């Protein structure tokens, strides 16, 4: 993949599509185009991720999925739109890439370790290079801490009994060799399925390396796993590996293995069942990012819940209808330590606002949805959470909408507050050491 060109675009942008192999007027410095064959391959991803892209006159328009898509002749890098304007600014790609990495790390989708000696350079590199380098750092750190060892069954011929003597195997193999005995024994070794998954991932990404520093890091990491058997493994094989407390520290590393091996699979072939890349639904990613921030800000007397608790808005006979499932709810803790009463309801929206209009560009349907939450959950403090776009003054007070009601009871006043969440700042805090998915080395994250 190292020889493939990278097409970097923002979500909701249109990528020009040209017919034929020769594309006039497109320079090597700006390879933001697709051939007709690449466009058709990209459109087939809609079978796996509905609404990923659509065909328009002259190009392909992308939706809210961001990440990497591997095509046979190029790598498409889709980044989130973080600016206020429709037109792309000069440094928006770097800032968008940094925002995506920050949200992925904050939402615990992936552990981003320190990348390179200068974090400022990380967001200028393509996502593929960043992900591979993060995987290599993660694999190298686990090797330094000691590779996981497991008992692995071995069967061979020995001059003396070692382990369990296998009579049937001995008759088949050693009938003419009486000096050997066929035995089976368990060996406590690092050459097991977990480390073989890492070795298989190293082999898969070997040809994708384009940066000299990343190549040196690959050789250093590969040397640590040189004694591990080189076998072919798929992302499905890695996902099926048993997980327990003894493999807990390998969890981020195995996640990297799954994702990189998924990119290495020929998913564009007929009958494929897996997208050829790392794609993240920005609606779900932003929701997880907001939930993590609320969990960090919650006090000891508060509990933060995501996706619920689900309740039906109405009933028809004995059957509940119109299921409600808020993105995030904050509850007050009772004396028994359980959630006693609801404090706030959040609804996270990956949308752009318009501060120039009275309603701030808030969708009416989003407000109506919050009002349904207020009625069913008995909560008057409602918040619509949006990403804070670059170019919007952070000191501006967030707008609040007082819901007009027929009664005059002030205690029943319902307020919908718009909350803007920064995606990525220079003083972004380091992830919590208490997160079970992160090791000591994986808590080091620097934002440029």
Secondary structure, DSSP 8 states (H G I E B T S, - for coil): -TTSEEEEEETT-EEEEESSS--TT--GGG--EEEHHHHHHHHGGGGTSTTSEEEETTEEEE-SEEEEEE-SSEEEEEE---BSSSS--TTHHHHHHHHHHHHHHHTTSS-----SS-HHHHTTS-HHHHHHHHHHHHHHHHHHH----EEEEEEEEESS--SEE-HHHHHHHHTT-TT-EEEEEEEEES-SHHHHHHHHHHHHTGGG--SHHHHHHHHHHHHHTTTS------HHHHHTS---GGGGGGHHHHHHHHHHHHHHS-TTSTT--S-SEEEEEHHHHHHHHHHHHHHHH--TTEEEEES---EEEEEETTEEEEEE--SEEEEEE-TTSSEEEEEEEEEEE-----TTSTTTT--HHHHHHHHHHHHHHT--EEEEEEEE-BTS-TTS---EEE---SS--GGG--EEEEEEEES--TT-----TT-TT--TGGG-----
